[in-house]
């Protein structure tokens, strides 16, 4: 997994926390996730930095299975 430098620093800082600090941070992250899900279900719409993915899968001819013939 490729992480940006700020993400690597966050992980390093999290690993240095004591168990109480890790639990507090995890609880706060869970609170933010619940808050964000509640606001989305309340009809506030999608965040501005998201876009919908195409409904149909893209065709990938390079991944098609073809028999290999050798002489």
Buried (B, 14 or more C-beta within 10 A) or exposed (E): EEEEEEEEEEEEEEEEEEEEEEEEBEEEEEEEEEEEEEEEEEEEEEEEEEEEEEEEEEEEEEEEEEEEEEE
